[in-house]
Amino acid sequence: MAATLHLLVPGLLGPWPADLAVPHPAAPALEWLLARADVAEMPVSMDAVLFQLFGVPIPAEMDLPVAAVTALADGSNPDDGWWLRADPVHLRPDVQGVFLVDARALVIEPVEAAALAAAFDQTFAADGLQLHVPCPERWYLRLPDDPGLRTYPLLDAIGRDINPLLPYGPNSRRWHTLLTEAQMLFHNHPVNRARDESSQPMINGLWLWGGGPLPMDAQAPAADLYANDLLTQGLARLAGVAVSPVPENASDWRKASTDDTDSLAVLDWARYDRADGDPLAWVDHVVRLERDWFEPCRRWLLTGQLAALHLYCGQNRRYSVTRAARWRFWRRSQPVA
């Protein structure tokens, strides 16, 4: 029997705003795969798709516990308590709102992160709050129990006005006050005065998201796992299985994978393109994925070297393609965009 491949490709299918001119990338293999696939419903967010694939229950009316899982991958021991991501961000006010820039654009030095975290810990010690800073761009809060707060993922807030996306819930007023105090603290800190003098964006806010306790357990969705993203690595650690770096292309995957087994790979290149409002980068990433993954997979499906391909591309759908797809000639391909 041939192998089965699960490909998670965040950002592959947008969606893009209707008023934005998005070029059509040349991706005939991807269009063929999508047109001839069987379609099944999946969770809307790709983080939720990962939780489902690893057999972790998706909580109703609560955050996905992303913080605890990524803290596990970051080397923490989040066995108890309620964990929140408290990621450092730059908040830029203008007449249309307050817009968020995430840590990818901030180039935070470890000494800067440590200094700001120390100031936060000293200021909010009476509230029992302490920032855990395993790396400059990912920060965490550990709380004894549910803080009565629900949040929006950081990816949903990048480049957008944060006012409709602020944390909500029974204790949201307290947390809004705390976040405002943290903004003032950071704004006046020597770290940010130095950054302002050198024309670097200030690290002047925290984005809380992904709250919850560490899930009890997880099960590996495939025999071979390939991922560079932290959430998949954390879920793999929770499941007690190894995860390898993502191969450069499908040919390298075939060389590395075990014959006749399932593999799952997370191809992360297009994840931020829509949030960044960069359709040209998205086109480049689609063309790269077409060349390195989709065209070889289509060829292997037709020759029987691949038993099935399952594509998870967002828009709450899974596209499953087998060798039988070659007979579905009546299904016409549509442009990806």
N, C-alpha and C positions, 0 to 999 in steps of 0.2 A: 504493500500500500504506500501511497505518496503522503507527504506531510500536509498538514493544515496550518495556515498562517493567519493570525489575527493581527491586523494593523490598526492602531489608534493614531489618528492624524488630527490633532486639535487644530481648528482654524481652517481646515481644508475647504469647507463649503461655506465659509462666512458665518451668517449672512451679512452682505454689505448694504449700507443705506441706499435707498432707491435714488437719491439725488447725487450720488457719487459716481463719476464715470470710471468704471472698472474695465480694463482691457480683458479680452478673452485669451487666456493662455492656450498654447497649442498642447493639448493633452488627449489625443485620440484614444490611447489605451485606457485612461481613467474614465473617459466618457463611455467607452464600450463596456467597461466593468459595471459602471453605475446603471446603464440602460438595461443590462441583461441580468441584473442581480435580483434575488428575492429580498424583500425589504421587511424588516421587523422593527417594532417600536422599542426605543431605548430611552433612558433618562435624558433630560435636556442637556445638562452640563457634562463635560468630559470627565470631571472629577467624580461625579456620581456614577458614570459608566464604569470607571475603574473600581469603585467600591462594589458595584454589582458584580463585576467579573470576578472579584476576589471573594465573593460570597459574604460581604459585610453588609448587614442591614442598613438601609438608608432611612434615617430618622424622619418622621413626619413632623412638619411645623418646627423644625429645629435646623441648626447649621449642620452641614457635613463636618465631622470632627477631623478636619484636615490638619489643624494645628498639632494635635497629639500624634498623628501618624507621621507628619514631617519632622516633629521633634525627635521621634524615635530614629528616623533616618539621620538626623543631625547629631546623634550620639547621646541624647538625653534619655532619661529613664522615666517616661511619663505614665507610670503604672497607676498613679492615683491622682485625684484632683481633676479640675476642669481647665483645659488649656485653650488659650487664644493666641492666634498670630497677632502680633502688634508691630507690623512692618513699618520701617521708617520711610517717609514719603516727603515730597515737596508739595506744598499747597500754594497755588498761585491764584489770588483773588483778582477778578476784573468785574466789569459792569454786568456780565452775564452770569456770574456765579463764582464758585471757588473750584478750581480745576486741579486735578491730582496728577503728579508725575511720580512714577514708581522708582525704586532703587536702582534699576538698570541704568538710568541716566544720571545718577548722583555720584557714582564712583566713591563710595564711602570707604575711608581708611579704617582699619581695625582700631586704631587709637581714637578716632573720632567716635566710633560706635561705643567704645568703652567709656569715654568721658561723658557722653550724653546719657548712657544708661546709669552711670553712677549718680549723676545729677537727678535723674528721675527717681532712683531708689531712695535717695536722701529726702527728696521732697515728699514722696508719697509713702514713706515708711509707716506713718500712722494709719494709713489705709490698708496696710498689709500687702502692698504691691511691690513686686520686684521684677525687673526685666531680665530675661535670660537671653543672652546674645551669643549664640554659637558661631555666627558668622556676621559680617557687617551688614548684609542685606536682608537677613531673616531674624526677627526678634520675636520673643514670646512672653506672655504672661501666664503664670500658673495661679489658679484660684482654688480655694478649698471646695467649692461646689458651684452650681449653676448661678451665674451672675444676673439672671433675668434679662438677657440681652440676646438679640438675634441680629445677624449681620449680612452684608453683601460681600461676595468674594472680591479680592483686590483686582482681578482681571476685569470685572464689570465696572470698576471705577476709573481705570486708567484713561486719562485724557478727557474725562467727563466732569461735569459739575457734580460735586459730591453731596449737595444739599438733599436731593431726593434719595440718596443712598446711605444716609447716616444710620448707625445702629438703632434698632427699635426694640420695643419690649417693655415690660413693666418697670424696669429700672433704667430706662434709656436716659431720662433727664439727668440722673446722677453721673452717668458715663459721659454724656455730652459735656457736662461741666468739667469733668476730669480731663477730657481730651482738650478742651479749650485751655485749661491751666497748663497742660503739657506743651501745647503750642507756644504759649507765652514764655514758658521756661526755656524751651529750645531756641526760640527766636533771640533771646537775650544772652544765650550761652556763648562763651568765647569761641567755641568750635564754629558756630555759625557766623560770628563777626569776622573770623578769619576767612571763612568761605566767601562771605559777601565781598570782602576786600579783594579777593582774588577772582571775582566774577564767577564763582561757582554757585549753583542753586543751593539754597539753605535746606538742611534737614530739619524741617519745622513742623512735622506732624507725625502721628501714628495712625495706621489703618488697622482697626480691629476686625478680625474675620476668622471663620473656620473653627468656632468654639465647640468644645465637647470633651468628654473623657475618651481615653484610648479604647477602641473596640476590643472585645474579648478575644477574638481570634479571626483568622482569615484562611482561605484555602487558595492554593496556586491555581490560576485559571488555565495554565499550560505547563508542559514539561520544561520548556526553555523560555526564559524571560529576558528581554533586552530593553533597557530603558536608561536614560540619563536623568529623567525628571525625578524630583525628590519624593513626590507622592507615591509613585510606583515602587521606588526603592523602600519606602517605609512600609507599604502594604506587603511587599515581599518579605521584609524582615519580620513583620507580624505573622506571616504564614510560615516562617522558618525555612524559606527557600532562597537560593542564590539568584541574583540578577546580574546580567552581563551588560557592558556598554553596547550601545546601538551600533550595529555594523554600518559601514559606509554605504553599502548598497545591498540589493537582494542577492547578488552572487556571493558576497561575503557571508550573508546570513546562511545560505545553503551550505557553505563550507563549514560554518561553525555549529549548525544545528544538528540535533540527533535525528537520524532517519526515521520516517514513519511516525512522527509524534507531532503534537501541537506545539506551535511557538506563538508567543505574543511579543510584539515590538511596538514601542511608543515612538513615533516619528514627530518630533516636537518643533520642527523648524518654523512652521507657519502660525504657531500659537498666538503670537502677539500682533500679527499684521493688522488685523481689523482694529484692535484697541489703539494701535499706533496711527491708524488712518493712512496706511501705506500700501495701496493696491499694487504698486510696482514691485515692492518686496514680495508681496503675495504671489504675483505672477512668476517671479524668479523661483520661489520655493515650489510652486506647482510644477514648473518645468523640470526642476531638479528631481522631484519625486516621480514625475512621469518617466524620466530617463533611467533613474536608478532603481525604482521599485515597481511602478505600475506596468510598464512595458514588459519587463522580465516575468512578472507574475501572470500577465495575460498569456504570454507565450508558453509558460509552464502549465497553465490550465489546459490549453489546447493540446499539448503533447502528453498530458497525463502525469507530468512530473510534480504537479501540485494538485492535491485532492480538492482543496477548497480554500477560498480566500474570504475572510470576513473583514469588511472595512467599517470602522467607526469614525465618522467624519464630523460629528455634530448634527444639529438640527433633529435631535432625538430619533435617529435612524441607524440601523445596522444594515449594510449591504452585503449579502452572502452570494458568492459566485462559485459554481462548480464547473466541471468540464462540460456538463450538459448545456451551459450557456451558449455554446457555439451554434446550437440549433435555434436559438431565439432570434432569428434574423429579422423578424417583424418589429422588434423593439428598436426604435431609432434613437441614436445618440443625441444628446442635447449639450450645448456649450456649458462648461463648468460654471462660469460666472452667472 
